[in-house]
Amino acid sequence: MALPTERFPLFPLGLVLLPGELVPLHIFEERYKQMIGECLDEQREFGILWLADDALKDVGCTARITRVLERFDDGRMNIVVEGATPFRLERRIGELAYPAGDIELLDDDPGTDEDALERARKSYADLVEQVTETRPEPEALAELGAYGMAATLDIAAWLKSFDAAFVAKDLDKLAGFYHPDVTIYEGTGVNNGWPNYRDTHLGPELKSFSGLEFGHTNASVRMLGDHFAYATSEFFLKTQMNGKPLDLVGRETLILEHADGAWKIRHAHLATRSRVK
């Protein structure tokens, strides 16, 4: 069910905010200083929309201000926000001092009978286990509606194909999983565009691996409109890197765009750590 909200303050940015994700922001433009000031005074959220390729996307995520880190004499602020609810922009409003619009909050709860939904989740978990050889965690399963389950099955199969290409160290096949303008945050580094990621990070890394084992588990998906989705998952990587053992686990968050009949990674956040023995 979509929930309408009028005259909602908007902050176009060159990043994708995800529900539950914490992001630091530096507020320095006058219009946004006013907007954030009002949000603080009224304890209300604002919306972050992805500004990509000089075009504003119509699906974003609401943001709640969790902390004000610094206030400066000229009104500038350093804040931390947390992603809350995906939304779709229905109409832009130009009469306020800052960007705003009428939005619809996206809620994929289908209102299904709980017994029927539990049966659907069990069937879904069985299918995911067949596709990925990993059964979804109960907590992740409980959060999925019918639409999310269908999307997760599609993307779970897509992730398994990605894993096969990664283990094969096939850069030509891997190229088909990434949008040309992908942005990838991994550790403290950032790669902008597939050629940059391929040539300076992924390609040299794969070349240094031997005896590679890699795979995704516990994938969870939420659709953002008809052509975008965000997916969270865990992954493992075990290999010899330049002759030294490497055994890692990690978490990954992806923004995916469905274009030309296939899912493409537009935005990725990856965090890894050594596996605890």
Sequence and secondary structure as in RCSB ss.txt:
>XXXX:A:sequence
MALPTERFPLFPLGLVLLPGELVPLHIFEERYKQMIGECLDEQREFGILWLADDALKDVGCTARITRVLERFDDG
RMNIVVEGATPFRLERRIGELAYPAGDIELLDDDPGTDEDALERARKSYADLVEQVTETRPEPEALAELGAYGMA
ATLDIAAWLKSFDAAFVAKDLDKLAGFYHPDVTIYEGTGVNNGWPNYRDTHLGPELKSFSGLEFGHTNASVRMLG
DHFAYATSEFFLKTQMNGKPLDLVGRETLILEHADGAWKIRHAHLATRSRVK
>XXXX:A:secstr
 EEEEEEEEEEEESS   BT EEEEEE SHHHHHHHHHHHHHT  EEEEEEETTEEEEEEEEEEEEEEEEE TTS
 EEEEEEEEEEEEEEEEE SSSS EEEEEEE       HHHHHHHHHHHHHHHHHHHS    HHHHHT  HHHHH
HHHHHHHHHHHHHHHHHTT HHHHHTTEEEEEEEEETTEEEESHHHHIIIIIHHHHHHEEEEEEEEEEEEEEEET
TTEEEEEEEEEEEEEETTEEEEEEEEEEEEEEEETTEEEEEEEEEEEEE   
